[in-house]
Amino acid sequence: MTPQHTPSPNKLSTPINANALALQQKQRSFLTFGFGAGSVQSRRESHVNVNVTPTSHDLSSDTPEIRKYKKRFNSEILCAALWGVNLLIGTEHGLMLLDRSGQGKVYQLISRRRFQQMEVLEGQNILVTISGKKNRVRVYYLSWLKSKILRTDGVSDVSQVERRNGWINVGDLQGAVHFKIVKYERIKFLVIALKDSIEIYAWAPKPYHKFMAFKSFCELTYRPLLVDLTVEEGTRLKVIYGSGEGFHAVDLDSASVYDIYLPKHTQGSITPHCIVTLPNSNGMQLLLCYDNEGVYVNTYGRISKNVLLQWGEMPTSVAYIGTGQIMGWGNKAIEIRSVESGHLDGVFMHKKAQRLKFLCERNDKVFFSSAKSGSSCQIYFMTLNKPGMANW
């Protein structure tokens, strides 16, 4: 993989002279701040030495780094999903593919359609999306998208392009807000938040090869904005969802709906960011992130840890990363914390205030974008390299 990126990754190294430091900071969008275990008292800026010309030894170190693709997008980037090593990008005005395996070429796959959320299921040959003016849940076939790329590259002619329809809608759903795909045993469930209901579909393999209706929970007291599905002790399925009032659960067996956390200290509505089922908790322990904090509760609404995760500022995006960390994107910095304790592992300070949006992640790779400022926005990616986090 040879992505196009800014030449200077964020590294900590030996002291350098003032002129070199000034040149380096001109080239870089972020400043890295590293912490030893237990030494983080605040996020206030301190003296950090930055290396302008990293050696090969520095480049292979474990310090996380941020790189930026040169491609500028003229439309607001709303979502993204990895398809193999390449990146599918959903914008206000279409679907594109960024070729990360070559020279960073961008293919326009679908135009004049808004893509709000997406996820790739390669084993099923599908891309699940919330898209279009009516926010439908629409599934695209990856083989159909691939044929469009090959045709663009002149590898195939029109006669070889798949003749079947390239997509299918899930039910007749409109006004979808958010979805989550969760695997339970050999079943893939698609949980969908609508205006005042939650719909659950299950993937039916061939000959059906589509999502089929499983359960529906209508006329919910609180409008769902964020949904997830947890499996308690390997047997009991529960939908966990966030609203403007707090977090709630739906037991799939009994269809009972109950509150698991309603913040008492906030004025007005909250913004739910992220629902995390903690690792090794049998699906019973949760971290619920909203506004600028997060609380640890179990699936029955009892506080499970006497810890309040507090971000240094109000984040615009919060996401759970495969390294066992939770990340928050603020206007001044990106914070990386332990999902188990809320402990601050590290910070990337912005050179200037900017609004960033989480897109997707896999293993230790995290992709995010800048909000459209002026005429364009860009995509960044970060490699976390978890083993060295404690040595920042």
Steps between C-alpha positions, in 0.01 A plus 500: 500500500638837403246761608548863409564690818676790657872433517539547872346252742459603864802372691672567831877507482815691597520882527531705181577864430234770495504557123446133427220485755326796335529333160370170637198660664411675174475161332302321769137521604537325837740500795547171685504493879621180663461379853653233719265278696334690782666830421210680333365780717350728236491559128687830527775549242854429619846510343528229233787439261401426142710331235494665157679222310418167663756225452397148405530412869259778593255397227474149641442616857169447677389862522163547326506723195250684284523520122286696255393403148567769242163458329264787579127424497265773386201343675458448876625154605235330715622140537748239378564126514801283419456260208811285511780755528305763307266760641140555392402862569146631538439871444209741470496437126618146434705188566871478414785256542851605604757253366741464793694218333637717220535870429200622695269514198137586579214332311151651485263203544159662560413866452213724605418295811573584863672228708457545875633169637650184352656166589662232283422129544745337260390144579147591389617709200309806627535862607227602747412870491266768624470713190283717278266791572263271692780341706419148385697194608642387167731205435743515204671194356880529517537304175286764327714781643814313396372472141460880492865540606622253237296677233651835607846348465410358159551142620149394403247622248134579560392147397697352792347721765261309725154515349304459820394800704793627702306556822196408708318693772455348846124485548319824419677692774538878481646753739775272634722673756767240583568127464727240656592156370567240771595134456342246736603139448471469118233768462564860400244738647435845356360733769348820359394817681206678338311813608314338790568128460774239478494232230711184509580301187697175465714403203353208306766321289442357153259443340353813665824698536339797674406643839159380619279653771555346844355727771352847527462730802268792427375811679806535721478768770838645404610545140799275422808681367758223549452121514699193597431137586659308785491128572485434875689187608483366146123452501286811570473768230444861601485815293676792668412840360579863566254790480500870578404408858742217578550130432244222493471124445256271321486132601436304180333207677256692719480817285534702822656846465677663794747779573859412583640851547334842510745781585364703791749789488447619142275782382294416195575216259828311468696384196568125520833419332585135551383175663782260586451145627813450709727209406491187717178604675264237352313782329390638838721807556470820298677831452245762394651816351301822463582872490849530651490198731442127530355277773548131578174312561374145458217403267251529788587861571721462807822703519780246463808717548539804720676676212382783279679526167545871433626643172712815506239671278169422332583244227337506158562125457568212740588146389610169648815373330615140457808563714275512810497879507241773469578809294347846513537763226474857632561836332831540683628143532451128443503304826571127530387326819483151645148362457526307828605789727459824307871566562653744250753314283595788272398819323547654156465878528380687191718785376179694443143425604324271252194280496577133435272202443571131568444283192603139568766278653654156469754347738735792578411715194259789554358722225345843551432814299503872537171687467458691178667835545494732203477280193634162610572243772761226539543152646754411769607165632674405821691186593477445873755220554356401835810321641690827530221720634635490856835629374371822345 
